[in-house]
Amino acid sequence: MKNKIIVLASRPKGTPASENFRFEDADIPALEEGQILLKSLYVSVDPYMRGRMSDAKSYVTPYEVGKPIAGGIVAEVVDSCNSQWEKGTVVIGNLPWQLYIAHNGEGLNKIDPEIAPLSYHLGILGMPGLTAYFGLLHIGDPKPGETVVVSGAAGAVGSVVGQIAKLKGCRVVGVAGSDEKVSYLKEELGFDEAINYKDTANIKEAMAQACPDGVDVYFDNVGGEISDSVYWSLNKFARIAVCGQISYYNATSLPTGMRVEPILLKKSALMKGFIVSDYAEEFGTAAKDLAAWVKEGKLQYQETIEEGFENIPQAFLGLFTGENTGKQLVKVADREV
C-alpha cells in the first residue's frame, strides 16, 4: 500500500483551481519510538484555507508551496509506538492532507465515537459550532425579541448561528444562495425569513422588508453587497460579529464598498471581528452546551459529504460556488477497529 498526499502546487491568483493542488504517492511512514500512525477518516475543508494558500501575512501561517495542505481531520490510531495512545483510538487535530500520518501525539484530542457521529466533531461540535457559539453569544449578545440576520446562513457556521438565535428567543433572517437553501432554513431550521440573494433584484429593499423592525444583531460570514444591505437596517446599539468575508477571498485587488463608519456612529453600533481561537479557554463550556442542544434535538445539523481522498480539492473548490449545504466534509476511510 502507498500513502497519498495532497500538496500546494502553486499559489492561486483569484479563485483557486485544480492545478493549484498536486497529488503525490509515498511510502507509509515507518514509526519511531514515541510516534503513532494515524489513518485519516474525515477531512474538513473550510473557506479560511483560501487565505493560507496566499503568502500574505494573516492570523495563521500560510501553506508552503510543495508541502502538504493541512486542516481539521478526524483520524484513527492504526499503529502505536507510544504507550499513551492505543490502537483504535479516534482523534481530532490539525493534520496534513495525507491518508496516513506519523505523529507524536502532541496537539491531538481524543474523541468518543459514542457521543455523536465522528464527522460532527469537525462541524457542529467542532470549529464551526464553536465559531457560531462565540460569535453570536459573546459579540452579538442576542436578547429575546431582537432581530438577528445571518449571511451565509445555510453554511456550517451560519446554520448553527440561526438556530442558537432562535433558542434565545430572537426573530431570525437568513441570507443564502438558492431557493433550496431558503426552504431548508425556513422549513427545517426554523428561520423566520430567508432571502435568496442570487434571485433578488434589490437586496437592500428585500432586507428592509424581511426586517420591518430593523436589525439588532448581524452575523457576517460574507461581506460585500449583502453586508451593505444589512447596514442600512441597523437599529440603535446594533452588534455586528464579523466572522468571514468569503465574497473577498478570491479578489485580486482591494474591493471598494460603502463607508460603514457613519452608520456605526449614528447607530452607536458595535462591529467586531473575531477568530474562534480567541475563546480557546472557554471551548469546554461551549462544547458541552452544543452537545446538549444536539442531544435534546434543539439543534439540527446537515452535512455535505464527498467520498474519497481524491475528491478533497474539488470539495474545497465547491465552497466558493455554494455547492454545499451545512458543513462540507470528505470521508476518506472507515475505521479499522
N, C-alpha and C positions, 0 to 999 in steps of 0.2 A: 504494500500500500504506500501511496505517496501523500505527503502533506500538500494542502492547497493554500495559497496565499494571494491576497489582493493588495497591490501596492499603488501608490500615487505615481502614475507615469509622467504626468505633466500638470502644471497649474492651469486651471481653466481661465479663459478670458470671457467674461459674461457667463452664460448658462453652462454648467458642466455637461460633458458629453461622454460617450462610451470610451473615446480614445484617451481620456484622462486617467483611465484605470488600466492596470495590466495584471493578468493572472500569471502566477508562477507556481511551478511544482518544486518540491523539495523533499528530502527525507524526513520522516517523522523523527522529531528530536529524541536523542538518547539522554536519559536523565542523569544528572549528577546528584550527589548526596545533598539532601535538603530541598530537592525540587519535586514538583508534581507535574503530571501530564494531564492537560485539560483537553477535552473534546467539545467544541462549540455545539450548542444545541439551538439557541435562538440568538439572532443578531439584530440589534436595533439600528435603524437608520433615522437620522434626525436632521432638521434644517440647519442647526448650528454648525454641522460639519462642513457646510459650504464655506464658512469663514475660515476654517482651519486649512482648507485647500489653497488659500491665498497666503502670501508671506507677509501680509500687513500685520502690524502689532495689534493684539487684541487681548481679551481676558484669558485666553487659553493658547498654548503653544501651537504654532502651525504644524501641519504634517510636513514631513520631509519627502522631497521627490526621490523616488526609488526605494522608499521604505514603506512598510505596511501601514495602511489606514487603521485607525483604532476607534473604538466606541463601546457602548454598553453591550455586554454579551452575557448570556446565561450559559454556563458550561458545566460539564461533569468531570470529576476526577476519575480518570480511567487507569491511572497507574500512579504510584506514590513512592518516593524515597524520602518522605518527610512524615515523621510519626504523628504530627498534628493534623494530618489530612488523610482520611481514609478513602479508599477506593469506593466509588459510588456516591460520594458527597457532591451535592449540587451547589454551585457558587455563582455569584454575580460580580462583575467587575468591569473596569475599563481595559479592554483587551484588544490585541491586534486582530484584523480580519484574517484569521487563519483557521483551518479546520482543526489542527492540533497545535497546542501551545505548551511549551515548557515554562514553568513559572515557579517562583519561590514562595508563593502564597501571600506575600505582603500586599495589602490593599484589597484583598478579596473578602467578600462576605458570604457566609453560608446561608442558604435559604431552605426553608422547609417545604418540600413538594406537596405536603398535605394541606397547607394553608389555602392555596389558590393555584390555578394553572401556572406553570413555570413562566409563561410569557407575560403574565400580569406583573411580574417583578421588573419588567422593562417598560411597563406602561402605567397603569393606574396606581400600582403600589411602588412604582419606581420614580425616575426623574420627572416624567410628565405629570404624574399625580401630585408629586411634591411641589412642582412648579406652580400648578394650578392652586394648590392649597395656600402656599405662602403669598403668592402674588395677589390673590383675591382677599384673603383674610387679614394679612398684615398691612398691605398697602391700600387695597380697595375698601377694607373695613365696612362691608355692606350692612345696612340696617333694614329691618322689616319694612316693607312698603316702598323701598327705593327701587329705581330702575337701573339695571346692570346691562351693559352692552358688551358683547364678546365678538371680536373679529377672529377669523379662522375657527369658527365655533364648532365645526364638525371634526376638527383635528384632535390629536391625542390630548393636548392641554385644554383647548377651548371647550371640548365636550364635558370635561370634568369641572371646569370653572362654572359653566352654566348650571350644572346640577347642584353644586355646592351653594351657589347663589339662591337657588330655589329652596334648598334646605334652610337657608337663613331668612326665608320669607320675602324674597325680592321678586320683582317683575323682571323677566329676563328676555332680552332680544339678542338673537344671534345673527351673524353675517357669514354666509357660506357661498360656494361657487356652483351649485346645481340645484335643480328642483328636488332631486332625490335627497340631497343633504338637508334641504329645508324641511322636507317631510320627516326625515329622521329626527331632526332637532325638535320639532313640534309634537310629533306623534309618539315617539319613543322616549325622548329625554325630558319632555315636559316644558320646553321653552314656550313662552307666551307668544312670541312672534319671531319670525326669521325672514331674512332678506337674501335673495339670490342676486348678488352684486353683478354677476355676468349678464343678467337678463333685466337689469334695471337701468332705464334711460337717465334718470336723475337720482343718484344715490343720496344726495343731500335732502331732497324732498321726501324720499322714501324713509329716511332715518327720522325725519321730523314727524312723519305720520305714524311710524312704529313706536315713537316715544313721545306721546302727546303731553306728558308731564315732565319732559326733559330727561337728561341723563345724569345720574348721580355717580355711577362707577363705570369706567371704561377699561376693559382688559384688552390690551392691544397686542395682537400677535402678528399684525400685517403691516401697519403703517400706510403711507401713500394716501390715495384719494379716499379710501374707506375711513381712515382716521380723520382726515379733513372734514368729512361729512358729520362725524360724531362731535367734533369740537364745537360746531355751531349750535348744538343742542345741549351743551353742558349747563347744569344747574349751579347755583351758588354753592361753593365748597365741594365741588365735584373732585373725585380722586381718579387718577389715571395710572394704571400699572403697565409699564412698557416692558413686555416680555420678549417680543420678537418683532422683526421688521422684514419679513420674508419678501415683501414687494421690492426691497432694495438689494437683496443678497447677490443678485446677478448683474447689478448695474455696473457699467464700465466708466461712468462719470458720476459726480456727486449730484443727486437729484435736487431740483428746486421745487419747493412747495409753498403752501401758505405759511405765514408767520403766526405761530400759535401763541406767542408771548402776550399779545394784547388781550386775547380771550382768557388766558390763565389769570392775568392781572384783574380784569373786570369781574371774573367769576370767583376770585380768591381760590382758584383750583390748584390741586397738587398733582404734579406729574413726576413719577419716579421710575427710573429704570432699575432692573434687578437681575441678578443671576441666582439660580436656586442654591448654589453653594454658599451664598451669603447667610443662609439659615441652617447651615450644617449642624450646629449644636442642637437644633430642635427637630431633626429628622425623625427621631424615635417617636416623639409625641404625634407628629403628623402621620407617620406610617400606621400607628395604632388607630387613629381616627379614620383614616381611609379604609383600612382593613375592616373595621367595624361597620362602616357605612356600606361597603360592598357585601359583607356577610348578611346584613339586615335588608338587603335589596334596595337601599336608598340611592345607590349609585349604579347606573347601568354602564356597561362598557363594551365597546366594539373594537375589534382589531381587523386590520387588513394584513393577511399573512401570505407572503410568497413562499414557495418551496424551492429549495436547492441553493447551495453555496454560489453557484454560477449566476444566480439572479440578484445578488446583493447590489451591484451597481445600478441595475435597472430599477430596483425598488427605491433606491436613493433618488435617482433622477425623477421618478414619478412624483416625489414630494412637491416639485416645483410646477407641476401641471395639475395638481389637485386630484390625483387618481385615488388617493386613499381616503377612507372614512375611519376616523379613530386612529389608533396607533398603527404605524407601518412597521412590520417586522419581517424577518426572513427566517423560516425554520430550516436549519441546516441538517440536523440529525435527531434521531430518537435516543433516549437513554440506553446505555448498555447494561446497567444494573437495575 
